[in-house]
Structure formats: C-alpha cells, structure tokens
Amino acid sequence: MPGETDVNVDIVVPNQTRYLGLIGNIAEQIARELVDYRGDRDTLGYHMNLVLTEAMVNAIEHATPGETGKTVRVWIHIEDEELCIRVYDQGQGFDLESVPMPDFDAPGEHGRGIFFIRALMDTVTYRRTENGNVLEMRKKLA
C-alpha cells in the first residue's frame, strides 16, 4: 500500500525558460505537502526548486538552445523516503564528470548549476536514453 509521502509527477513542457517558475513552484509545493517528512519542508522545497530550475535551465539553454519545438520532461518521484528527480532533454548531451568547479568570482561563469545540484542532492547522474538524455538527482529524505 502506498505511503502518505508517495508522489509521482510527470510533466512535459516546451523547451522555453518561461516554464521554469511553474516547474520550480510545483516541486516546492510537493515538498511542503510531505506530512511524513521530519526535516524542514520549506528548506527542502527551496532546494527542490533550485535544483530543478538549474537542471531545466541547463536542458533548455545547453541541450537544445533556441529549439522551442522540443520539450523538456520532468519526473518527480518520492517513495520509501527517497526523492528522485529526472530531467529529460533531447539534446546532444554532455559529460557530467568533466564539468569543472566554477569560479564564483567570475561573472557569467558556467558550471554553477551543476555545482549546486551536486551540493544539495545525494547522487547525480547523467546518461543517454533512447530519446535523448536524462539527468537524475536523488536525495534521501530520512
């Protein structure tokens, strides 16, 4: 029987930055509704919003820049006290391990989003799928 905190949300939006706030707010609201979560739900919500927004920015601006006919799929799953967020893109992909540590003193420096995602999530992977790529971010909620 599913627990009270089991969540499964699957959203597909156009490859446009105007949907960032919507998706981030959905993730934040999900966190605030996790009645069984023992931690600070507002902080979890902020973190989910941040990592999801950063992942979507990367998918929109780097994977398929300017291709508004493409889509970005977001899947949020919470089960057994584990959060899993997947962001699917239809771009050429990149090597997650080759993203360097950003220089926070340099304006416009790339790599900050991946830095924040790695800092806030327990595991982060990026892999090729049959229809593109998927960035998977996992966090234990216990």
Secondary structure, DSSP 8 states (H G I E B T S, - for coil): ---TT-EEEEEEEES-GGGHHHHHHHHHHHHHT-TT--S-HHHHHHHHHHHHHHHHHHIIIIISTT-TTSEEEEEEEEETTEEEEEEEE-S----GGG-----TTSTT-S-HHHHHHHHHSSEEEEEEETTEEEEEEEEE--
